[in-house]
Amino acid sequence: MEEMDTQGNILLFTSVCKDGKMFCIVLEKGR
């Protein structure tokens, strides 16, 4: 279950990166 959750998070993260690179950078620092 955790692996599936992680995959979903990665997909969401990727889509956010495509929409707003600045927000992507903030997320990367927050990880």
Buried (B, 14 or more C-beta within 10 A) or exposed (E): EEEEEEEEEEEEEEEBBEEEEEEBEEBEEEE
